Amino acid sequence: MKQKNWQEIKNMSSAELNAKLNEFEDKYYKLKFRNSTVPVKNPLEIRELRKNIARVKTLLAQAEKGK
C-alpha cells in the first residue's frame, strides 16, 4: 500500500474502517474465486489484499482497545 493511502486509512473513523474492511474482503474473496478457476494475471494482488485486510483489522482493534 502506498504511503499516501496508508495515511488516509489511518485517519478514518471506525465506521469508515468497517466499510473499507468489507470492501477489501469482498474484493479478496472474488479474486480468490476467480483465481481458482483461471489464474489471475497478477497474483501479488491477492497478497496485497490480505495485508490490507490485516492492516484495517489492526486499526479497528487498536481503536477498540483505546476506548
Jmol script that loads the backbone (N, CA, C; Angstrom):
load data "model"
ATOM      1  N   MET A   1       0.842  -1.158   0.000  1.00  0.00           N
ATOM      2  CA  MET A   1       0.000   0.000   0.000  1.00  0.00           C
ATOM      3  C   MET A   1       0.896   1.232   0.000  1.00  0.00           C
ATOM      4  N   LYS A   2       0.547   2.166  -0.808  1.00  0.00           N
ATOM      5  CA  LYS A   2       1.339   3.381  -0.888  1.00  0.00           C
ATOM      6  C   LYS A   2       1.201   4.173   0.411  1.00  0.00           C
ATOM      7  N   GLN A   3       2.235   4.912   0.726  1.00  0.00           N
ATOM      8  CA  GLN A   3       2.271   5.660   1.974  1.00  0.00           C
ATOM      9  C   GLN A   3       1.094   6.633   2.088  1.00  0.00           C
ATOM     10  N   LYS A   4       0.738   7.275   0.984  1.00  0.00           N
ATOM     11  CA  LYS A   4      -0.361   8.237   0.996  1.00  0.00           C
ATOM     12  C   LYS A   4      -1.674   7.541   1.365  1.00  0.00           C
ATOM     13  N   ASN A   5      -1.940   6.393   0.752  1.00  0.00           N
ATOM     14  CA  ASN A   5      -3.166   5.648   1.041  1.00  0.00           C
ATOM     15  C   ASN A   5      -3.190   5.181   2.483  1.00  0.00           C
ATOM     16  N   TRP A   6      -2.044   4.773   3.006  1.00  0.00           N
ATOM     17  CA  TRP A   6      -1.967   4.292   4.378  1.00  0.00           C
ATOM     18  C   TRP A   6      -2.308   5.416   5.344  1.00  0.00           C
ATOM     19  N   GLN A   7      -1.796   6.615   5.091  1.00  0.00           N
ATOM     20  CA  GLN A   7      -2.086   7.755   5.952  1.00  0.00           C
ATOM     21  C   GLN A   7      -3.583   8.085   5.929  1.00  0.00           C
ATOM     22  N   GLU A   8      -4.208   7.963   4.773  1.00  0.00           N
ATOM     23  CA  GLU A   8      -5.644   8.219   4.669  1.00  0.00           C
ATOM     24  C   GLU A   8      -6.425   7.201   5.476  1.00  0.00           C
ATOM     25  N   ILE A   9      -6.033   5.939   5.400  1.00  0.00           N
ATOM     26  CA  ILE A   9      -6.733   4.882   6.127  1.00  0.00           C
ATOM     27  C   ILE A   9      -6.540   5.038   7.633  1.00  0.00           C
ATOM     28  N   LYS A  10      -5.353   5.440   8.062  1.00  0.00           N
ATOM     29  CA  LYS A  10      -5.097   5.617   9.491  1.00  0.00           C
ATOM     30  C   LYS A  10      -5.978   6.700  10.098  1.00  0.00           C
ATOM     31  N   ASN A  11      -6.379   7.672   9.299  1.00  0.00           N
ATOM     32  CA  ASN A  11      -7.167   8.791   9.804  1.00  0.00           C
ATOM     33  C   ASN A  11      -8.673   8.582   9.671  1.00  0.00           C
ATOM     34  N   MET A  12      -9.113   7.394   9.259  1.00  0.00           N
ATOM     35  CA  MET A  12     -10.540   7.123   9.084  1.00  0.00           C
ATOM     36  C   MET A  12     -11.199   6.799  10.421  1.00  0.00           C
ATOM     37  N   SER A  13     -12.510   7.011  10.466  1.00  0.00           N
ATOM     38  CA  SER A  13     -13.279   6.661  11.653  1.00  0.00           C
ATOM     39  C   SER A  13     -13.562   5.157  11.633  1.00  0.00           C
ATOM     40  N   SER A  14     -14.097   4.651  12.736  1.00  0.00           N
ATOM     41  CA  SER A  14     -14.395   3.215  12.836  1.00  0.00           C
ATOM     42  C   SER A  14     -15.416   2.776  11.791  1.00  0.00           C
ATOM     43  N   ALA A  15     -16.416   3.594  11.546  1.00  0.00           N
ATOM     44  CA  ALA A  15     -17.442   3.244  10.558  1.00  0.00           C
ATOM     45  C   ALA A  15     -16.830   3.171   9.165  1.00  0.00           C
ATOM     46  N   GLU A  16     -15.966   4.123   8.859  1.00  0.00           N
ATOM     47  CA  GLU A  16     -15.310   4.114   7.549  1.00  0.00           C
ATOM     48  C   GLU A  16     -14.362   2.923   7.430  1.00  0.00           C
ATOM     49  N   LEU A  17     -13.691   2.574   8.528  1.00  0.00           N
ATOM     50  CA  LEU A  17     -12.789   1.412   8.508  1.00  0.00           C
ATOM     51  C   LEU A  17     -13.568   0.128   8.284  1.00  0.00           C
ATOM     52  N   ASN A  18     -14.740   0.012   8.916  1.00  0.00           N
ATOM     53  CA  ASN A  18     -15.570  -1.174   8.703  1.00  0.00           C
ATOM     54  C   ASN A  18     -16.024  -1.279   7.258  1.00  0.00           C
ATOM     55  N   ALA A  19     -16.378  -0.153   6.661  1.00  0.00           N
ATOM     56  CA  ALA A  19     -16.789  -0.152   5.252  1.00  0.00           C
ATOM     57  C   ALA A  19     -15.616  -0.550   4.360  1.00  0.00           C
ATOM     58  N   LYS A  20     -14.422  -0.021   4.662  1.00  0.00           N
ATOM     59  CA  LYS A  20     -13.226  -0.344   3.882  1.00  0.00           C
ATOM     60  C   LYS A  20     -12.894  -1.827   4.033  1.00  0.00           C
ATOM     61  N   LEU A  21     -13.049  -2.360   5.251  1.00  0.00           N
ATOM     62  CA  LEU A  21     -12.785  -3.770   5.503  1.00  0.00           C
ATOM     63  C   LEU A  21     -13.723  -4.645   4.679  1.00  0.00           C
ATOM     64  N   ASN A  22     -14.999  -4.303   4.658  1.00  0.00           N
ATOM     65  CA  ASN A  22     -15.959  -5.065   3.852  1.00  0.00           C
ATOM     66  C   ASN A  22     -15.599  -5.012   2.374  1.00  0.00           C
ATOM     67  N   GLU A  23     -15.162  -3.848   1.913  1.00  0.00           N
ATOM     68  CA  GLU A  23     -14.769  -3.700   0.513  1.00  0.00           C
ATOM     69  C   GLU A  23     -13.557  -4.580   0.192  1.00  0.00           C
ATOM     70  N   PHE A  24     -12.528  -4.531   1.055  1.00  0.00           N
ATOM     71  CA  PHE A  24     -11.334  -5.336   0.835  1.00  0.00           C
ATOM     72  C   PHE A  24     -11.651  -6.835   0.875  1.00  0.00           C
ATOM     73  N   GLU A  25     -12.481  -7.262   1.850  1.00  0.00           N
ATOM     74  CA  GLU A  25     -12.813  -8.686   1.958  1.00  0.00           C
ATOM     75  C   GLU A  25     -13.599  -9.157   0.752  1.00  0.00           C
ATOM     76  N   ASP A  26     -14.531  -8.342   0.272  1.00  0.00           N
ATOM     77  CA  ASP A  26     -15.314  -8.699  -0.907  1.00  0.00           C
ATOM     78  C   ASP A  26     -14.408  -8.864  -2.126  1.00  0.00           C
ATOM     79  N   LYS A  27     -13.506  -7.905  -2.319  1.00  0.00           N
ATOM     80  CA  LYS A  27     -12.545  -7.993  -3.427  1.00  0.00           C
ATOM     81  C   LYS A  27     -11.687  -9.237  -3.314  1.00  0.00           C
ATOM     82  N   TYR A  28     -11.238  -9.530  -2.084  1.00  0.00           N
ATOM     83  CA  TYR A  28     -10.354 -10.661  -1.842  1.00  0.00           C
ATOM     84  C   TYR A  28     -11.042 -11.985  -2.194  1.00  0.00           C
ATOM     85  N   TYR A  29     -12.273 -12.170  -1.720  1.00  0.00           N
ATOM     86  CA  TYR A  29     -12.961 -13.424  -1.990  1.00  0.00           C
ATOM     87  C   TYR A  29     -13.289 -13.596  -3.473  1.00  0.00           C
ATOM     88  N   LYS A  30     -13.661 -12.516  -4.131  1.00  0.00           N
ATOM     89  CA  LYS A  30     -13.925 -12.592  -5.574  1.00  0.00           C
ATOM     90  C   LYS A  30     -12.653 -12.944  -6.339  1.00  0.00           C
ATOM     91  N   LEU A  31     -11.541 -12.332  -5.939  1.00  0.00           N
ATOM     92  CA  LEU A  31     -10.271 -12.589  -6.606  1.00  0.00           C
ATOM     93  C   LEU A  31      -9.809 -14.033  -6.361  1.00  0.00           C
ATOM     94  N   LYS A  32      -9.969 -14.520  -5.133  1.00  0.00           N
ATOM     95  CA  LYS A  32      -9.586 -15.901  -4.822  1.00  0.00           C
ATOM     96  C   LYS A  32     -10.426 -16.889  -5.627  1.00  0.00           C
ATOM     97  N   PHE A  33     -11.721 -16.615  -5.743  1.00  0.00           N
ATOM     98  CA  PHE A  33     -12.594 -17.496  -6.507  1.00  0.00           C
ATOM     99  C   PHE A  33     -12.206 -17.493  -7.978  1.00  0.00           C
ATOM    100  N   ARG A  34     -11.959 -16.319  -8.515  1.00  0.00           N
ATOM    101  CA  ARG A  34     -11.562 -16.212  -9.921  1.00  0.00           C
ATOM    102  C   ARG A  34     -10.220 -16.904 -10.150  1.00  0.00           C
ATOM    103  N   ASN A  35      -9.321 -16.796  -9.191  1.00  0.00           N
ATOM    104  CA  ASN A  35      -8.005 -17.406  -9.317  1.00  0.00           C
ATOM    105  C   ASN A  35      -8.083 -18.931  -9.295  1.00  0.00           C
ATOM    106  N   SER A  36      -9.071 -19.473  -8.597  1.00  0.00           N
ATOM    107  CA  SER A  36      -9.192 -20.931  -8.548  1.00  0.00           C
ATOM    108  C   SER A  36      -9.656 -21.507  -9.883  1.00  0.00           C
ATOM    109  N   THR A  37     -10.389 -20.713 -10.670  1.00  0.00           N
ATOM    110  CA  THR A  37     -10.847 -21.208 -11.969  1.00  0.00           C
ATOM    111  C   THR A  37      -9.843 -20.878 -13.072  1.00  0.00           C
ATOM    112  N   VAL A  38      -9.429 -19.620 -13.120  1.00  0.00           N
ATOM    113  CA  VAL A  38      -8.450 -19.172 -14.118  1.00  0.00           C
ATOM    114  C   VAL A  38      -7.415 -18.327 -13.388  1.00  0.00           C
ATOM    115  N   PRO A  39      -6.136 -18.678 -13.490  1.00  0.00           N
ATOM    116  CA  PRO A  39      -5.115 -17.892 -12.777  1.00  0.00           C
ATOM    117  C   PRO A  39      -5.162 -16.407 -13.166  1.00  0.00           C
ATOM    118  N   VAL A  40      -5.072 -15.560 -12.158  1.00  0.00           N
ATOM    119  CA  VAL A  40      -5.090 -14.114 -12.407  1.00  0.00           C
ATOM    120  C   VAL A  40      -3.737 -13.678 -12.952  1.00  0.00           C
ATOM    121  N   LYS A  41      -3.738 -12.527 -13.618  1.00  0.00           N
ATOM    122  CA  LYS A  41      -2.504 -12.035 -14.221  1.00  0.00           C
ATOM    123  C   LYS A  41      -1.490 -11.611 -13.173  1.00  0.00           C
ATOM    124  N   ASN A  42      -1.972 -11.016 -12.082  1.00  0.00           N
ATOM    125  CA  ASN A  42      -1.070 -10.521 -11.055  1.00  0.00           C
ATOM    126  C   ASN A  42      -1.419 -11.168  -9.704  1.00  0.00           C
ATOM    127  N   PRO A  43      -0.793 -12.286  -9.359  1.00  0.00           N
ATOM    128  CA  PRO A  43      -1.117 -12.965  -8.103  1.00  0.00           C
ATOM    129  C   PRO A  43      -0.701 -12.170  -6.864  1.00  0.00           C
ATOM    130  N   LEU A  44       0.158 -11.176  -7.032  1.00  0.00           N
ATOM    131  CA  LEU A  44       0.561 -10.350  -5.891  1.00  0.00           C
ATOM    132  C   LEU A  44      -0.602  -9.501  -5.378  1.00  0.00           C
ATOM    133  N   GLU A  45      -1.606  -9.323  -6.212  1.00  0.00           N
ATOM    134  CA  GLU A  45      -2.799  -8.584  -5.817  1.00  0.00           C
ATOM    135  C   GLU A  45      -3.485  -9.272  -4.634  1.00  0.00           C
ATOM    136  N   ILE A  46      -3.504 -10.604  -4.661  1.00  0.00           N
ATOM    137  CA  ILE A  46      -4.136 -11.374  -3.587  1.00  0.00           C
ATOM    138  C   ILE A  46      -3.390 -11.137  -2.285  1.00  0.00           C
ATOM    139  N   ARG A  47      -2.082 -11.185  -2.328  1.00  0.00           N
ATOM    140  CA  ARG A  47      -1.270 -10.978  -1.137  1.00  0.00           C
ATOM    141  C   ARG A  47      -1.458  -9.565  -0.583  1.00  0.00           C
ATOM    142  N   GLU A  48      -1.490  -8.594  -1.468  1.00  0.00           N
ATOM    143  CA  GLU A  48      -1.652  -7.203  -1.040  1.00  0.00           C
ATOM    144  C   GLU A  48      -3.014  -6.995  -0.381  1.00  0.00           C
ATOM    145  N   LEU A  49      -4.051  -7.620  -0.932  1.00  0.00           N
ATOM    146  CA  LEU A  49      -5.376  -7.501  -0.321  1.00  0.00           C
ATOM    147  C   LEU A  49      -5.390  -8.130   1.073  1.00  0.00           C
ATOM    148  N   ARG A  50      -4.748  -9.275   1.230  1.00  0.00           N
ATOM    149  CA  ARG A  50      -4.664  -9.920   2.558  1.00  0.00           C
ATOM    150  C   ARG A  50      -3.983  -8.997   3.556  1.00  0.00           C
ATOM    151  N   LYS A  51      -2.914  -8.350   3.130  1.00  0.00           N
ATOM    152  CA  LYS A  51      -2.190  -7.436   4.007  1.00  0.00           C
ATOM    153  C   LYS A  51      -3.045  -6.217   4.360  1.00  0.00           C
ATOM    154  N   ASN A  52      -3.777  -5.700   3.383  1.00  0.00           N
ATOM    155  CA  ASN A  52      -4.640  -4.554   3.642  1.00  0.00           C
ATOM    156  C   ASN A  52      -5.746  -4.909   4.635  1.00  0.00           C
ATOM    157  N   ILE A  53      -6.296  -6.109   4.503  1.00  0.00           N
ATOM    158  CA  ILE A  53      -7.328  -6.567   5.441  1.00  0.00           C
ATOM    159  C   ILE A  53      -6.748  -6.634   6.851  1.00  0.00           C
ATOM    160  N   ALA A  54      -5.551  -7.174   6.970  1.00  0.00           N
ATOM    161  CA  ALA A  54      -4.905  -7.269   8.282  1.00  0.00           C
ATOM    162  C   ALA A  54      -4.625  -5.879   8.847  1.00  0.00           C
ATOM    163  N   ARG A  55      -4.212  -4.953   8.019  1.00  0.00           N
ATOM    164  CA  ARG A  55      -3.931  -3.591   8.490  1.00  0.00           C
ATOM    165  C   ARG A  55      -5.188  -2.922   9.033  1.00  0.00           C
ATOM    166  N   VAL A  56      -6.284  -3.063   8.298  1.00  0.00           N
ATOM    167  CA  VAL A  56      -7.537  -2.444   8.729  1.00  0.00           C
ATOM    168  C   VAL A  56      -8.034  -3.098  10.012  1.00  0.00           C
ATOM    169  N   LYS A  57      -7.931  -4.421  10.105  1.00  0.00           N
ATOM    170  CA  LYS A  57      -8.352  -5.107  11.327  1.00  0.00           C
ATOM    171  C   LYS A  57      -7.509  -4.671  12.517  1.00  0.00           C
ATOM    172  N   THR A  58      -6.227  -4.449  12.286  1.00  0.00           N
ATOM    173  CA  THR A  58      -5.349  -3.971  13.354  1.00  0.00           C
ATOM    174  C   THR A  58      -5.771  -2.589  13.823  1.00  0.00           C
ATOM    175  N   LEU A  59      -6.067  -1.699  12.887  1.00  0.00           N
ATOM    176  CA  LEU A  59      -6.516  -0.355  13.256  1.00  0.00           C
ATOM    177  C   LEU A  59      -7.825  -0.402  14.022  1.00  0.00           C
ATOM    178  N   LEU A  60      -8.746  -1.297  13.618  1.00  0.00           N
ATOM    179  CA  LEU A  60     -10.014  -1.423  14.328  1.00  0.00           C
ATOM    180  C   LEU A  60      -9.796  -1.946  15.747  1.00  0.00           C
ATOM    181  N   ALA A  61      -8.886  -2.901  15.903  1.00  0.00           N
ATOM    182  CA  ALA A  61      -8.597  -3.440  17.234  1.00  0.00           C
ATOM    183  C   ALA A  61      -7.953  -2.384  18.112  1.00  0.00           C
ATOM    184  N   GLN A  62      -7.075  -1.585  17.552  1.00  0.00           N
ATOM    185  CA  GLN A  62      -6.434  -0.517  18.322  1.00  0.00           C
ATOM    186  C   GLN A  62      -7.463   0.532  18.752  1.00  0.00           C
ATOM    187  N   ALA A  63      -8.386   0.845  17.856  1.00  0.00           N
ATOM    188  CA  ALA A  63      -9.421   1.822  18.186  1.00  0.00           C
ATOM    189  C   ALA A  63     -10.319   1.283  19.293  1.00  0.00           C
ATOM    190  N   GLU A  64     -10.639   0.004  19.230  1.00  0.00           N
ATOM    191  CA  GLU A  64     -11.490  -0.625  20.235  1.00  0.00           C
ATOM    192  C   GLU A  64     -10.774  -0.691  21.586  1.00  0.00           C
ATOM    193  N   LYS A  65      -9.506  -0.979  21.550  1.00  0.00           N
ATOM    194  CA  LYS A  65      -8.718  -1.082  22.777  1.00  0.00           C
ATOM    195  C   LYS A  65      -8.530   0.280  23.420  1.00  0.00           C
ATOM    196  N   GLY A  66      -8.472   1.313  22.599  1.00  0.00           N
ATOM    197  CA  GLY A  66      -8.282   2.673  23.092  1.00  0.00           C
ATOM    198  C   GLY A  66      -9.486   3.230  23.814  1.00  0.00           C
ATOM    199  N   LYS A  67     -10.650   2.648  23.583  1.00  0.00           N
ATOM    200  CA  LYS A  67     -11.874   3.154  24.217  1.00  0.00           C
ATOM    201  C   LYS A  67     -11.985   2.748  25.647  1.00  0.00           C
TER     202      LYS A  67
END
end "model"
wireframe off; spacefill off
backbone 0.3
color backbone group
